[in-house]
């Protein structure tokens, strides 16, 4: 069954004081549109899901592998593909808007067990 969805109709979740998100998912893929406040850090984590991050506003500084790795800055218009199980951390520089896509869908985000973001 095909369901038409407008992003304006998708509920926005206030994950923590510095992060909001809207999510859509199917059986094999998930998309989340997110807004972050300047200075928010997504702590080092990993997940089985392959991830594509697309930045539309601001800058995200990523560290891949470990916190001592050289950072990679993504600016508006930049994207990155993050393989599954690769540890990564991110710092928001300026207010950030971005879209993440995962395959398969993030079960921890769907069932609300993504505690690493809710602090």
N, C-alpha and C positions, 0 to 999 in steps of 0.2 A: 504494500500500500504506500502511496506517495502522499506526503504531507507537506504543504507549503507553509513556510515559517518566515515571518519578518522579524529581524533582530530587535526592532522596537518593542515587540510583543514578548520577547524572552525575558523572564525575571532576572533581575540583577542581584547577585549575592554579595553582601559585604563580608568578605572572608576574614579580614582584620582591619584595623583602622587605616591601613595604607594600601589595601588591595580590594578591588571589586572585580567580579567576573560574571559573564553570561556563557552558558554552555549548551551545545547541541551535540547529540551523538546518535549513532546508529549501531548496527551490530559489529562493524569492523573499524569504525573511525569516529573520532571526536574532534570538535572544534570549540575553542574557548576564546572569547574576546575579553581582554583584561585591561584594567586601568590601575596604575601604580603611582603612588606619591614619591617625589624625589627622596632618595636616600634609603628606600626600602631594599632589604637584602633577602633574596630567596636563599636559604641555607643550602650547603652542599647536600646533594641527594642524588639518587639514581632510581630508575624504574625500567621495567622490561620494555616499555613502549618506545617506539621510534617517535621522535618529536621534530616538527618543523616550527620554528619561531619566525614571525614576520613583524618587524617593528614599523609602526605607522607614525609615532610621535616620540620624541625624546631619544635617549641612548640607553642601551642595556650593555653593561660590562659583564661578560661571561668568563668564568674560569672552568676549564675542562680537564678532567682527570684528577687534579687535586688543587688545593688552594695555593700552592707554590708555582703553579703553571703560569705562563705568560697570559695575561688577559686578552680577550678579543672583544672589541667594541662594535656593537651593531647600532647604526643610526637609522633614522626614518628612511624606508625604502630597502633596507638590508634584511636578509633572511639567512638562516642557518639550519642545517639538518643535523640533529643530534642522534647518534645511534642509540639503540636500546642498551641499558645497563652501563652507560658511560656516566660516571659521577660529574655533576656540574653545579655551579653556584652562580648567582646573578645579582648585580647591584644596579639599581635604577638611578640614572643620572638625569635630573630634570623629571618632570611629570612624564610618565611613559604610557603609551597606548600600544598594544600589540595583540596579535592573534597567534595562538598555538594550535597546532593540529597534531593529534596522536593516533597511532595505530599499534595495537588495538586501543579501544577507549580506556581511559584511566578509571578503573573501578574504585580507587580510593577517593577520587573526586566525586563520583556518582553517589557513593554510599556515605560520604562525609567523614572518612577516616584519615584524611590528609592533614593530620595534626601538625606537621612540620610547618605549615603555612598559617596556622591559626593562633600563633603566639603573638 
